[in-house]
Amino acid sequence: MKQLNTLDRVIVAAAAIAFITLFLPWYGVTIGETSVSGSGGVAGSAGALLLAAAGVVVLFRRTGGSLLSGANAGPSAVVAGLAALGLVLVIIRWATLPRYHAGGLGFSYSVGPSYGLYLALISGSVETAAALLALRTPGEQRPWDEPAPEPEEEGRPET
């Protein structure tokens, strides 16, 4: 098994945190002393799952697994794409949450994002940045690079 480098560790740790945020409240409603919270909805949950999947791809790649044989993009491009798409979905969920705050005469209410969403935003940003840095390291195959030439088989006649 290959060792995880620093960027891989950051990606895996951020992916684990993104997975944990699936079980934390993403928004909350507080009326007076009473508080209710909810999950990330479809976009938020899908984004957190994509962030977690990017970490799984890194672990799979480092344990000797093969991804996308014959594809023009390497595993780092897949990780960066998953992380970026997951972050975009979390941002969309954050932008579409309602926000209300009011109070007066001993009565107040508040509706808005909660700490699970903020933790998902932070872990997604860190994971995406680390994945993009990993994609830029020398030796990584990028989608815009020329594909490596296929080795010729001996004894096979050309057609």
Contacts in CASP RR format, 6 or more apart in sequence:
PFRMAT RR
TARGET T0000
AUTHOR 0000-0000-0000
METHOD contacts of the structure
MODEL  1
MKQLNTLDRVIVAAAAIAFITLFLPWYGVTIGETSVSGSGGVAGSAGALL
LAAAGVVVLFRRTGGSLLSGANAGPSAVVAGLAALGLVLVIIRWATLPRY
HAGGLGFSYSVGPSYGLYLALISGSVETAAALLALRTPGEQRPWDEPAPE
PEEEGRPET
1 62 0 8 1.000
1 63 0 8 1.000
1 64 0 8 1.000
2 62 0 8 1.000
2 63 0 8 1.000
2 64 0 8 1.000
3 62 0 8 1.000
4 12 0 8 1.000
4 58 0 8 1.000
4 62 0 8 1.000
7 130 0 8 1.000
7 131 0 8 1.000
7 133 0 8 1.000
7 134 0 8 1.000
7 137 0 8 1.000
8 58 0 8 1.000
8 62 0 8 1.000
8 134 0 8 1.000
10 126 0 8 1.000
10 127 0 8 1.000
10 130 0 8 1.000
11 54 0 8 1.000
11 55 0 8 1.000
11 58 0 8 1.000
11 79 0 8 1.000
11 83 0 8 1.000
11 127 0 8 1.000
11 130 0 8 1.000
11 131 0 8 1.000
11 134 0 8 1.000
12 55 0 8 1.000
12 58 0 8 1.000
12 59 0 8 1.000
14 51 0 8 1.000
14 55 0 8 1.000
14 123 0 8 1.000
14 124 0 8 1.000
14 126 0 8 1.000
14 127 0 8 1.000
14 130 0 8 1.000
15 51 0 8 1.000
15 52 0 8 1.000
15 53 0 8 1.000
15 54 0 8 1.000
15 55 0 8 1.000
15 56 0 8 1.000
15 58 0 8 1.000
15 123 0 8 1.000
15 127 0 8 1.000
16 52 0 8 1.000
16 55 0 8 1.000
17 119 0 8 1.000
17 123 0 8 1.000
18 47 0 8 1.000
18 48 0 8 1.000
18 51 0 8 1.000
18 52 0 8 1.000
18 120 0 8 1.000
18 123 0 8 1.000
18 124 0 8 1.000
18 127 0 8 1.000
19 48 0 8 1.000
19 49 0 8 1.000
19 51 0 8 1.000
19 52 0 8 1.000
20 119 0 8 1.000
21 48 0 8 1.000
21 116 0 8 1.000
21 117 0 8 1.000
21 119 0 8 1.000
21 120 0 8 1.000
21 123 0 8 1.000
22 39 0 8 1.000
22 45 0 8 1.000
22 48 0 8 1.000
22 49 0 8 1.000
22 52 0 8 1.000
24 114 0 8 1.000
24 115 0 8 1.000
24 116 0 8 1.000
24 119 0 8 1.000
25 37 0 8 1.000
25 38 0 8 1.000
25 39 0 8 1.000
25 114 0 8 1.000
25 115 0 8 1.000
25 116 0 8 1.000
26 37 0 8 1.000
26 38 0 8 1.000
26 39 0 8 1.000
26 40 0 8 1.000
26 41 0 8 1.000
26 44 0 8 1.000
26 93 0 8 1.000
26 97 0 8 1.000
26 113 0 8 1.000
26 114 0 8 1.000
26 116 0 8 1.000
26 117 0 8 1.000
26 120 0 8 1.000
27 37 0 8 1.000
27 38 0 8 1.000
27 40 0 8 1.000
27 97 0 8 1.000
27 111 0 8 1.000
27 112 0 8 1.000
27 113 0 8 1.000
27 114 0 8 1.000
27 117 0 8 1.000
28 35 0 8 1.000
28 36 0 8 1.000
28 37 0 8 1.000
28 38 0 8 1.000
28 110 0 8 1.000
28 111 0 8 1.000
28 112 0 8 1.000
28 113 0 8 1.000
28 114 0 8 1.000
29 35 0 8 1.000
29 36 0 8 1.000
29 37 0 8 1.000
29 109 0 8 1.000
29 110 0 8 1.000
29 111 0 8 1.000
29 112 0 8 1.000
30 36 0 8 1.000
30 108 0 8 1.000
30 109 0 8 1.000
30 110 0 8 1.000
30 111 0 8 1.000
31 108 0 8 1.000
31 109 0 8 1.000
32 107 0 8 1.000
32 108 0 8 1.000
32 109 0 8 1.000
37 114 0 8 1.000
38 114 0 8 1.000
39 45 0 8 1.000
40 48 0 8 1.000
40 93 0 8 1.000
40 117 0 8 1.000
41 93 0 8 1.000
43 89 0 8 1.000
43 90 0 8 1.000
43 92 0 8 1.000
43 93 0 8 1.000
43 96 0 8 1.000
44 89 0 8 1.000
44 90 0 8 1.000
44 92 0 8 1.000
44 93 0 8 1.000
44 120 0 8 1.000
46 86 0 8 1.000
46 89 0 8 1.000
47 85 0 8 1.000
47 86 0 8 1.000
47 87 0 8 1.000
47 89 0 8 1.000
47 90 0 8 1.000
47 93 0 8 1.000
47 120 0 8 1.000
48 86 0 8 1.000
48 90 0 8 1.000
48 120 0 8 1.000
50 82 0 8 1.000
50 83 0 8 1.000
50 85 0 8 1.000
50 86 0 8 1.000
50 89 0 8 1.000
51 82 0 8 1.000
51 83 0 8 1.000
51 86 0 8 1.000
51 87 0 8 1.000
51 90 0 8 1.000
51 120 0 8 1.000
51 123 0 8 1.000
51 124 0 8 1.000
51 127 0 8 1.000
53 82 0 8 1.000
54 78 0 8 1.000
54 79 0 8 1.000
54 80 0 8 1.000
54 81 0 8 1.000
54 82 0 8 1.000
54 83 0 8 1.000
54 127 0 8 1.000
54 131 0 8 1.000
55 79 0 8 1.000
55 127 0 8 1.000
57 67 0 8 1.000
57 75 0 8 1.000
57 78 0 8 1.000
57 79 0 8 1.000
57 82 0 8 1.000
58 75 0 8 1.000
58 79 0 8 1.000
60 67 0 8 1.000
61 67 0 8 1.000
61 75 0 8 1.000
61 79 0 8 1.000
67 74 0 8 1.000
67 75 0 8 1.000
67 78 0 8 1.000
68 74 0 8 1.000
68 75 0 8 1.000
68 78 0 8 1.000
70 147 0 8 1.000
72 141 0 8 1.000
72 143 0 8 1.000
72 145 0 8 1.000
72 147 0 8 1.000
73 141 0 8 1.000
73 142 0 8 1.000
73 143 0 8 1.000
74 140 0 8 1.000
74 141 0 8 1.000
74 142 0 8 1.000
74 143 0 8 1.000
76 131 0 8 1.000
76 134 0 8 1.000
76 135 0 8 1.000
76 137 0 8 1.000
76 140 0 8 1.000
76 141 0 8 1.000
76 142 0 8 1.000
77 135 0 8 1.000
77 140 0 8 1.000
77 141 0 8 1.000
77 142 0 8 1.000
77 143 0 8 1.000
79 131 0 8 1.000
79 134 0 8 1.000
79 135 0 8 1.000
80 128 0 8 1.000
80 131 0 8 1.000
80 132 0 8 1.000
80 134 0 8 1.000
80 135 0 8 1.000
81 131 0 8 1.000
82 131 0 8 1.000
83 124 0 8 1.000
83 127 0 8 1.000
83 128 0 8 1.000
83 131 0 8 1.000
84 128 0 8 1.000
84 131 0 8 1.000
84 132 0 8 1.000
86 124 0 8 1.000
87 121 0 8 1.000
87 124 0 8 1.000
87 125 0 8 1.000
87 127 0 8 1.000
87 128 0 8 1.000
90 117 0 8 1.000
90 120 0 8 1.000
90 121 0 8 1.000
90 124 0 8 1.000
91 121 0 8 1.000
93 117 0 8 1.000
94 113 0 8 1.000
94 117 0 8 1.000
94 121 0 8 1.000
97 112 0 8 1.000
97 113 0 8 1.000
97 117 0 8 1.000
98 111 0 8 1.000
98 112 0 8 1.000
99 111 0 8 1.000
99 112 0 8 1.000
99 113 0 8 1.000
100 109 0 8 1.000
100 110 0 8 1.000
100 111 0 8 1.000
100 112 0 8 1.000
101 109 0 8 1.000
101 110 0 8 1.000
101 111 0 8 1.000
102 108 0 8 1.000
102 109 0 8 1.000
102 110 0 8 1.000
103 109 0 8 1.000
134 140 0 8 1.000
135 142 0 8 1.000
141 148 0 8 1.000
END
